[in-house]
Amino acid sequence: MKKIKLSRFGMTILVFLFAFSISNCHVQMGTHQSYKAKKLPPGQAKKINGDQSAKNYAPGHNK
């Protein structure tokens, strides 16, 4: 069997190509929500916090 001896330049090129091919791999993580997150309705927020009125949780309603 004949052994193939690579020169230092050839080895550098191979390492560079390997590193370049690895760096081009794009992996996207699911860090953002794909659905539109809704705020709790005022009545639900009132129940969770144990308050008597939902007035503090409904900023758009002024009475």
Secondary structure, 3 states (H helix, E strand, C coil): CCCCCCCHHHHHHHHHHHHHHHHCCCCCCCCCCCCCCCCCCHHHHHHHHCCCCCHHHCCCCCC
